[in-house]
Amino acid sequence: MPTNAKQVTITYDGTAIGGLVTWNLFQGRPREATFRPLDGTEPVSRPLPPEYGTCVLRLYYDPEDAGQQKLIESLRNRTTATMVITHPETGGGPGPGPGGGSSATDTFTAFCERFPLQGSVNQETPIQSVSVTMRISGYVTHVDP
């Protein structure tokens, strides 16, 4: 669910992430394993831990931003922390939308999987951006206002 980040606040390990342009929260999916016995009896399916999904942030890179530094530390050290997305409520679950001034939150644990920098060789517009991929490592808890 891509959204404009204008009315969105995202924190990681309690620190706000600056330079936010857009974000995507991909919900995971259930997984299962199917066992097919060699003796020809019926296959049996068993549930596995779910795939929780990812959260992708597009940011303007700022080496002085404390939130972005937390993401880099997570990438370097492979550590998880709590991530909270506060956004206008749609009334229908996670995602942006009109909320009459009220905000909803999505809370989950995650770690930084990718933090690739992109830049420009044009000196007039030396914009550096980054598309950060956060691997969600637990259930996403959505709270309506």
C-alpha atoms as a printed R data frame, in Angstrom:
    type eleno elety resid chain resno       x       y       z
1   ATOM     1    CA   MET     A     1   0.000   0.000   0.000
2   ATOM     2    CA   PRO     A     2   2.063   2.962  -1.181
3   ATOM     3    CA   THR     A     3   1.278   6.303   0.389
4   ATOM     4    CA   ASN     A     4   2.448   9.877   0.506
5   ATOM     5    CA   ALA     A     5   4.376  10.381   3.713
6   ATOM     6    CA   LYS     A     6   3.141  13.936   4.332
7   ATOM     7    CA   GLN     A     7   0.896  13.035   7.282
8   ATOM     8    CA   VAL     A     8   2.821   9.984   8.423
9   ATOM     9    CA   THR     A     9   5.275   9.558  11.275
10  ATOM    10    CA   ILE     A    10   7.480   6.479  11.470
11  ATOM    11    CA   THR     A    11   9.652   5.635  14.452
12  ATOM    12    CA   TYR     A    12  12.218   2.895  14.835
13  ATOM    13    CA   ASP     A    13  13.389   1.959  18.314
14  ATOM    14    CA   GLY     A    14  11.593   5.092  19.578
15  ATOM    15    CA   THR     A    15  13.419   7.493  17.202
16  ATOM    16    CA   ALA     A    16  11.580   9.315  14.396
17  ATOM    17    CA   ILE     A    17  12.858   8.635  10.878
18  ATOM    18    CA   GLY     A    18  13.393  11.836   8.902
19  ATOM    19    CA   GLY     A    19  13.366  12.474   5.158
20  ATOM    20    CA   LEU     A    20  10.368  10.212   4.544
21  ATOM    21    CA   VAL     A    21   8.943  10.418   1.012
22  ATOM    22    CA   THR     A    22   6.797   7.269   0.682
23  ATOM    23    CA   TRP     A    23   6.260   3.994   2.510
24  ATOM    24    CA   ASN     A    24   4.818   0.580   1.653
25  ATOM    25    CA   LEU     A    25   3.664  -1.964   4.196
26  ATOM    26    CA   PHE     A    26   3.416  -5.447   2.715
27  ATOM    27    CA   GLN     A    27   1.422  -7.785   4.877
28  ATOM    28    CA   GLY     A    28   2.784 -11.290   5.078
29  ATOM    29    CA   ARG     A    29   1.075 -14.555   4.340
30  ATOM    30    CA   PRO     A    30   0.566 -17.900   6.045
31  ATOM    31    CA   ARG     A    31   2.882 -20.787   5.200
32  ATOM    32    CA   GLU     A    32   2.465 -24.525   5.379
33  ATOM    33    CA   ALA     A    33   4.456 -27.679   4.760
34  ATOM    34    CA   THR     A    34   2.947 -30.692   3.050
35  ATOM    35    CA   PHE     A    35   4.363 -34.091   3.934
36  ATOM    36    CA   ARG     A    36   3.950 -36.826   1.334
37  ATOM    37    CA   PRO     A    37   4.635 -40.217   2.948
38  ATOM    38    CA   LEU     A    38   6.571 -42.728   0.830
39  ATOM    39    CA   ASP     A    39   4.074 -45.477   1.643
40  ATOM    40    CA   GLY     A    40   1.431 -43.762  -0.528
41  ATOM    41    CA   THR     A    41  -0.872 -42.643   2.270
42  ATOM    42    CA   GLU     A    42  -2.588 -39.272   2.056
43  ATOM    43    CA   PRO     A    43  -0.398 -36.132   2.233
44  ATOM    44    CA   VAL     A    44  -0.617 -34.176   5.468
45  ATOM    45    CA   SER     A    45  -0.285 -30.382   5.687
46  ATOM    46    CA   ARG     A    46   0.996 -28.607   8.783
47  ATOM    47    CA   PRO     A    47   1.152 -24.875   9.493
48  ATOM    48    CA   LEU     A    48   4.537 -23.153   9.682
49  ATOM    49    CA   PRO     A    49   5.380 -19.778  11.185
50  ATOM    50    CA   PRO     A    50   3.971 -17.122   8.840
51  ATOM    51    CA   GLU     A    51   5.918 -14.895   6.466
52  ATOM    52    CA   TYR     A    52   5.336 -11.510   8.127
53  ATOM    53    CA   GLY     A    53   6.247  -9.319   5.148
54  ATOM    54    CA   THR     A    54   8.283  -6.166   4.599
55  ATOM    55    CA   CYS     A    55   8.042  -2.418   4.998
56  ATOM    56    CA   VAL     A    56   9.743  -0.315   2.314
57  ATOM    57    CA   LEU     A    57  10.649   3.307   3.046
58  ATOM    58    CA   ARG     A    58  11.779   5.769   0.390
59  ATOM    59    CA   LEU     A    59  13.835   8.481   2.079
60  ATOM    60    CA   TYR     A    60  15.932  11.493   1.267
61  ATOM    61    CA   TYR     A    61  19.238  10.434   2.773
62  ATOM    62    CA   ASP     A    62  20.474  12.556   5.665
63  ATOM    63    CA   PRO     A    63  23.612  11.281   7.431
64  ATOM    64    CA   GLU     A    64  22.725  13.493  10.423
65  ATOM    65    CA   ASP     A    65  19.239  11.995  10.899
66  ATOM    66    CA   ALA     A    66  19.104   9.926  14.105
67  ATOM    67    CA   GLY     A    67  16.297   7.683  12.799
68  ATOM    68    CA   GLN     A    68  18.172   6.847   9.614
69  ATOM    69    CA   GLN     A    69  21.265   6.088  11.689
70  ATOM    70    CA   LYS     A    70  19.182   3.617  13.759
71  ATOM    71    CA   LEU     A    71  18.227   1.844  10.520
72  ATOM    72    CA   ILE     A    72  21.888   1.663   9.440
73  ATOM    73    CA   GLU     A    73  22.846   0.262  12.861
74  ATOM    74    CA   SER     A    74  20.120  -2.377  12.493
75  ATOM    75    CA   LEU     A    75  21.520  -3.340   9.081
76  ATOM    76    CA   ARG     A    76  25.085  -3.479  10.375
77  ATOM    77    CA   ASN     A    77  24.306  -5.395  13.583
78  ATOM    78    CA   ARG     A    78  21.263  -7.411  12.363
79  ATOM    79    CA   THR     A    79  19.210  -6.249  15.330
80  ATOM    80    CA   THR     A    80  15.426  -5.961  15.573
81  ATOM    81    CA   ALA     A    81  13.466  -3.161  17.206
82  ATOM    82    CA   THR     A    82   9.906  -1.886  17.373
83  ATOM    83    CA   MET     A    83   8.687   0.135  14.407
84  ATOM    84    CA   VAL     A    84   5.565   2.300  14.677
85  ATOM    85    CA   ILE     A    85   3.783   3.876  11.713
86  ATOM    86    CA   THR     A    86   1.287   6.599  12.648
87  ATOM    87    CA   HIS     A    87  -0.980   7.600   9.751
88  ATOM    88    CA   PRO     A    88  -4.428   9.016   8.940
89  ATOM    89    CA   GLU     A    89  -7.108   6.370   9.389
90  ATOM    90    CA   THR     A    90  -9.170   4.973   6.517
91  ATOM    91    CA   GLY     A    91 -11.572   3.074   8.740
92  ATOM    92    CA   GLY     A    92 -10.722  -0.181   6.981
93  ATOM    93    CA   GLY     A    93  -7.454  -1.347   8.488
94  ATOM    94    CA   PRO     A    94  -3.858  -0.426   7.740
95  ATOM    95    CA   GLY     A    95  -3.332   2.367   5.251
96  ATOM    96    CA   PRO     A    96  -3.683   6.084   4.650
97  ATOM    97    CA   GLY     A    97  -6.883   8.029   4.153
98  ATOM    98    CA   PRO     A    98  -9.169  10.715   5.482
99  ATOM    99    CA   GLY     A    99  -9.573  10.444   9.203
100 ATOM   100    CA   GLY     A   100 -10.947  13.765  10.345
101 ATOM   101    CA   GLY     A   101  -7.757  14.534  12.266
102 ATOM   102    CA   SER     A   102  -7.491  11.127  13.944
103 ATOM   103    CA   SER     A   103  -4.576   8.767  13.424
104 ATOM   104    CA   ALA     A   104  -4.134   5.027  13.469
105 ATOM   105    CA   THR     A   105  -0.965   3.090  14.248
106 ATOM   106    CA   ASP     A   106   0.656  -0.042  12.915
107 ATOM   107    CA   THR     A   107   3.232  -1.524  15.298
108 ATOM   108    CA   PHE     A   108   5.637  -4.393  14.618
109 ATOM   109    CA   THR     A   109   9.187  -5.585  15.162
110 ATOM   110    CA   ALA     A   110  11.571  -5.397  12.223
111 ATOM   111    CA   PHE     A   111  15.194  -5.252  11.163
112 ATOM   112    CA   CYS     A   112  16.840  -3.433   8.275
113 ATOM   113    CA   GLU     A   113  17.469  -5.764   5.355
114 ATOM   114    CA   ARG     A   114  18.673  -3.209   2.745
115 ATOM   115    CA   PHE     A   115  19.810   0.433   2.787
116 ATOM   116    CA   PRO     A   116  21.092   1.148  -0.757
117 ATOM   117    CA   LEU     A   117  22.030   4.775  -1.519
118 ATOM   118    CA   GLN     A   118  21.154   6.385  -4.845
119 ATOM   119    CA   GLY     A   119  22.554   9.715  -5.983
120 ATOM   120    CA   SER     A   120  22.986  12.070  -8.891
121 ATOM   121    CA   VAL     A   121  26.107  13.233 -10.738
122 ATOM   122    CA   ASN     A   122  24.352  16.522 -11.567
123 ATOM   123    CA   GLN     A   123  25.863  19.143  -9.257
124 ATOM   124    CA   GLU     A   124  22.716  21.292  -9.488
125 ATOM   125    CA   THR     A   125  20.561  18.516  -8.037
126 ATOM   126    CA   PRO     A   126  22.783  16.288  -5.857
127 ATOM   127    CA   ILE     A   127  19.802  14.489  -4.353
128 ATOM   128    CA   GLN     A   128  20.604  11.290  -2.534
129 ATOM   129    CA   SER     A   129  17.743   8.946  -1.862
130 ATOM   130    CA   VAL     A   130  17.455   5.514  -0.415
131 ATOM   131    CA   SER     A   131  14.863   2.748  -0.635
132 ATOM   132    CA   VAL     A   132  15.094   0.972   2.726
133 ATOM   133    CA   THR     A   133  13.668  -2.535   3.097
134 ATOM   134    CA   MET     A   134  12.669  -3.534   6.617
135 ATOM   135    CA   ARG     A   135  11.961  -7.237   7.243
136 ATOM   136    CA   ILE     A   136   8.979  -7.592   9.577
137 ATOM   137    CA   SER     A   137   9.672 -10.227  12.223
138 ATOM   138    CA   GLY     A   138   6.354 -10.369  14.067
139 ATOM   139    CA   TYR     A   139   2.650  -9.716  13.709
140 ATOM   140    CA   VAL     A   140   1.571  -6.211  12.643
141 ATOM   141    CA   THR     A   141  -0.751  -4.754  15.273
142 ATOM   142    CA   HIS     A   142  -3.180  -2.178  13.876
143 ATOM   143    CA   VAL     A   143  -4.870   0.209  16.333
144 ATOM   144    CA   ASP     A   144  -7.722   2.471  15.229
145 ATOM   145    CA   PRO     A   145  -8.028   5.882  16.891
